[in-house]
Amino acid sequence: QVRLVESGGGLVQAGGSLRLSCAVSGTIFSIHVMGWYRQAPGKQRELVATISTDGNTNYADSVKGRFTISRDNAKNAVYLQMNSLKPEDTAVYYCNRPSTQKWFWGQGTQVTVSS
């Protein structure tokens, strides 16, 4: 069974930074495209960044230039470096593959940005 464990969230002031981690187990991690999602209260879950098996990245317009997704296949991990955080970035952040065939969602990690 695939397990996704997110960590690294917290409370930060606007303009601050956080680095999120996602540990993946139960699958051959290196063959999968990975993504970071977020869900704010009362909103749909949205895709914010993806990274391919060979390191190509894509970002939602709302985070482009501020967030950086990366992966370490040796550690079965994907990361999201978040800089210049804004209150509208407040959400629960999740990792998963950006496919219709999703794995079971992990518990996510809460990011709260205060103004």
C-alpha positions in Angstrom: 0.0 0.0 0.0 1.3 3.4 -0.9 1.8 5.8 2.0 2.2 9.5 1.8 3.5 11.4 4.8 3.7 15.2 4.6 5.6 17.3 7.1 7.2 20.8 7.6 4.1 23.0 7.8 3.6 25.6 10.5 2.7 29.2 11.3 4.7 31.9 9.5 4.3 35.6 8.9 3.7 37.0 5.5 7.0 37.2 3.6 8.4 34.2 5.4 9.5 30.8 4.1 8.7 27.1 4.8 10.1 23.9 3.4 7.6 21.0 3.1 8.6 17.3 2.8 6.7 14.3 1.5 7.9 10.8 2.2 6.6 8.1 -0.1 6.6 4.4 0.6 5.1 1.3 -0.9 5.9 2.1 -4.6 8.8 2.5 -6.9 9.0 6.3 -6.4 11.4 7.1 -9.1 9.0 6.2 -11.9 6.3 8.6 -10.9 5.5 12.2 -11.6 4.8 13.9 -8.3 2.9 17.0 -7.3 2.0 19.2 -4.4 -1.6 20.2 -3.8 -3.3 22.5 -1.3 -6.8 22.9 0.1 -7.9 26.1 1.8 -11.0 26.1 4.0 -14.1 26.0 1.9 -12.2 25.6 -1.3 -11.4 22.8 -3.7 -8.1 21.0 -3.6 -5.8 22.6 -6.2 -2.5 21.5 -7.8 0.3 24.0 -7.2 3.4 22.2 -8.5 4.6 19.1 -10.4 7.9 17.5 -11.0 8.6 14.8 -13.6 10.8 11.8 -13.3 13.7 13.6 -15.0 13.2 16.9 -13.0 11.0 19.0 -15.3 8.8 21.3 -13.2 5.5 23.1 -13.6 3.8 25.6 -11.3 0.4 27.2 -10.9 0.5 30.9 -11.8 -0.3 31.8 -8.2 3.0 30.4 -6.9 5.3 30.7 -9.8 8.5 32.5 -8.8 7.9 31.8 -5.1 7.7 28.0 -4.8 10.2 25.4 -5.9 9.4 21.7 -6.1 12.3 19.2 -6.0 12.7 15.4 -5.5 15.3 13.0 -4.1 14.7 9.6 -5.6 17.3 8.0 -3.3 15.2 9.1 -0.3 11.8 8.6 -1.9 10.9 12.2 -1.1 9.5 15.3 -2.7 9.9 18.8 -1.3 8.3 22.2 -1.7 10.3 25.2 -0.8 7.9 28.1 -0.3 9.3 31.7 -0.2 7.6 35.1 0.0 4.5 33.5 1.6 1.2 35.3 1.5 -1.9 34.9 3.6 -3.7 33.4 0.6 -1.2 30.5 0.7 -2.8 29.3 3.9 -4.0 25.8 3.4 -3.4 22.1 4.1 -0.7 20.9 1.8 -0.7 17.4 0.3 1.5 15.4 -2.0 0.2 12.9 -4.6 0.7 12.0 -8.2 -0.9 14.5 -10.6 -3.0 11.8 -12.3 -6.6 10.7 -12.3 -5.3 7.5 -10.6 -4.4 9.1 -7.2 -3.0 7.3 -4.3 -4.9 7.5 -1.0 -4.3 11.0 0.4 -2.1 11.5 3.4 -3.1 13.7 6.4 -1.4 16.7 4.9 0.5 19.4 6.7 -1.0 22.8 7.7 0.5 26.0 6.5 -0.8 29.2 8.1 0.5 32.6 6.9 -0.4 35.5 9.1 -0.6 39.1 7.9 
